[in-house]
Amino acid sequence: MLPTTSVNSRSQGNGALSPRDAARHTAGAKRYKYLRRLFHFRQMDFEFALWQMLYLFTSPQRVYRNFHYRKQTKDQWARDDPAFLVLLSIWLCVSTVGFGFVLDMGFFETIKLLLWVVFIDCVGVGLLIATLMWFISNKYLVKQQNRDYDVEWGYAFDVHLNAFYPLLVILHFIQLFFINYVIISDSVIGYFVGNTLWLIAIGYYIYVTFLGYSALPFLKNTAILLYPFALLIVLYLISLACGWNFTEMLCSFYKYRVK
């Protein structure tokens, strides 16, 4: 059965939203709804959020197909359920505590590291990247015939979170098992393993970000978002030739920040 729309919800049948319905679709209204649900755990679908986290590694295209479904059913691309953000925050806390343990940090040093990673690495950098991508995509990537459409800022932030999760797991979890015994060993194999994990993690971030914007049908030339791959590979080869150890530099930076 096709959905029907009452006369009261449209203005004179021309497809325009009534003032009441339009208010429900504003960015402020969507943001309020999202933040309100953040404090109601029973309303969150954690099972579905876990499904998304799994498929961000195995088949991220399926995750973005769900964003299409949300647009068709709820008239928004961005998530309206904060369950993914909550689980990501928990994973971020647990992995950062593990990082502090591996680096032999004390309790208060680990808390400082946790605050840094959460509010700077994840939220701060995420807000900056999401805002930058939101501006670039709306300014340069929207097709000329689709100028009535725009990329939601919330969707740009969701794309960042989607791309950040695999990077977090690789660098803040998988890497932990190799730091002390392999990566920080002043050997070729050490910086090869460490830098290769960085290559995979950042490569995942670039690819998942590309999928996020290419999933929007009103954007064009999204393939340019894959161009940083070339720079990434060049930097990776230079790091191996020069003996740079990105993980060792990250550990030194973290230790410096928590002093």
N, C-alpha and C positions, 0 to 999 in steps of 0.2 A: 504494500500500500504506500503510495506517495504521500509525503508530509504535506499538510495543508496549512495555510496561513490565514489568520482571521483578518478582517478588514481593519480592525482597530490597531493591529500591529504594523500596518503599512500605511503610508499616506497616499490616499487616492489610487491605490493599486499600482503605483509607478515603481515599486521596488525600494523606495527610500524607507529607512527605519524611522519609526515614530520617535519623538524626543525621549520617551521613557526607555525604549529598547536601545536607542543610540547611546544613552548614558551607561547602560550595562556593558557596552562594547568599547568604552574608552580605555586607554592604557591605565589610567588611574584606578578605574573600577576593577580591571583584571589584576592589577598589582595588589589592591586591597583584598580581593578574594584569595589570592595566592598566599599572602602573608597571614591572613586569618586562619587558613587551613594549616599553616605551619605549627600552630599550637593545638591541633586536634589530630592526634596520632591515629585515632580510630577511623578517621576519614581518609587516611592515606592508603594507597595500594602498594605496600612494600613488596609484595610478590611480583607485581608487574615491573617495579623499579629494578628488582634483582634480575628479572628477565632481560631488561634493557642493558644492564651492566655486563651480562654474559654475552649478549649478541654484539656489543660494541667491540669485542675481541674477535668473535667468530664470523659475524655477518652484520656489520654496521648499517648496511643498506636497509635491512629489515626494521631497524630502529627508526629510520627516517620515513619509512612507509607508514609507520604509526602516526607520525606527525601529520602526514597527509590526511589520515583518517580523522585526527583531532580537528583539523581545519574544516572538514566537511560536516562534522557533527557539532562542534562547539564554536566554530567561526573564529578560531585563533590557531596560530602555528605553535606558539610557545606552550610549555607545560602549564597546566593548571593544578597539578598535584606536586607538592614539594617533597614527596617521598624520596625521589632520586637525590635531591640535595641533602636530605637528612642522612641517607645511607653513605653518600660521598663524604660528608662531614665526619661520620663515625669512622669510616675507613681511613680518612686523613689523620684523625687523632691516633688511631691504633698504629698505623704505619710510622708516624712521626715518633711515637714513643719507642718503637722498635729501632728507629734510626738513632735516637738518643742513647739507647742501650748499646748498640754496636759501636758508637763513638765514645762510649764510657763517660757519658755526661751524668752529672748529678741530678737530683729531683728538680731543683729550681732552674737549672740550665735547660732541662728537657721541657719544662713549662714555657720558658722563653722561646725555645725553638718551635714549640707547638704554636704559640701565638704568632710567631713570624711566618710560619708556613701557611697557617689558616688565613691570616688577615693580609699578608703581603703576597705570597706566592700564588695562592688560590683566588681569594676575593679581590685584592687590589689589582693584580695583574689581569685577572679575569674581567673586571670592570673596564680596565683600559683597553684590552683587546676587543671586548664585545662592543664598546663604543666606537672604536676605530673601524671595525668591520661593518658595523651598522651604518656608519657614515659613508664608507667607501661603496658598500653594496647599493645603498639607496642613491648615491650620487653618480656612480659610474656603471653599475651592472644591471640596473632595471631596463628592460626593453622599452624602446620608444613608444610602442603601442600599448604598453601596460603602465603608463605613468600614474594611473589611479591606484596602483598597488604599491606597497612599501614593505620593507623588512621590519618586523617588530623587533624592538630592542630586546625584549624578553627572549625572543627566539635566538638572537645573536648570542645572548648569554648562555642559553641552553646548548648551543653548538659548542661554545667554549667548554662547558662542563662535560659534555660528551667526549670531547677530544682530550680533556685534561685527565679523565679517569684512567684510560690505558697508560698514559704517561706516568701517572702517580703509581700505578701498580708495578710498572717496570722499574722505575727509579727508586721508589720508596719501599718496595717489598722484595721483588725478585733480586734486585741488586744487593740487598742486605746480606744474602748468603755468600756473596763473593768479595765483599769489601775488604775485610781484614786478612783473608787468607790468599786472595788472588789479585784483586784490583790494586790495592795499595801495597805493592811489593817491589817497586822500583825495577820492574822487569818489562820486557816487551809484551809478554802475554798479559800482564796486568793492565796496562793502558789499552791494549787491544780489546780485551773483554769489556772493560769499563766504557770505552768510547763506542764500541759496537752497541752496547745497551742504550747509550744516549742516542745513537743513530736510529735505532728501532723505535725508541720512545717518541722522539721528535717527529720521525717519519709518520708514526701513527697519528700524532696530533695534526699534522698537515693534511693527511689523507681524510681523517674523519671530519675535519673542518671543511675540506672541499666537498665531501658528500653532503654536508649540511646545507651549503648554499646551492649546490647543483640540484638539490631536491626541490627548490622553489621554482615553479614553472615560469615565473615572470622575470627571472634573471637570465642574463646572457654572459657569454665569455667567462664562465666560472672556472674554466680550465687554467686560467692564469693563477689561481690559488695553489696550483701544483708547482709553479715555477720555483718556489723556495727549495724544492727537492734538489735542484742542481747545486745551489749554494751550499746546502747541507752536506752533500756528498763531497764537494770540493773541500769544505772545512774539515770533514772527517778524514780525508786522505792527508791533508796538511798536518792534522794533529798526530797521525800515526808517523809521518815522516819526521816531525819535530819532537816526538815523544811527549806531547802534552797529555796529561791525565785529567780529564774533565771531572771525574768523580773525586779525585784527590783535591782538586781546586774547590769543589762544592763542599767537601768535608771541612776544609780549612776555613772557608767562608762561614759555614754554620758555627764552627767553634769560635770564630772571631765575633760573630753577632751575639752570642750568648754570654760573653764575658761581662 
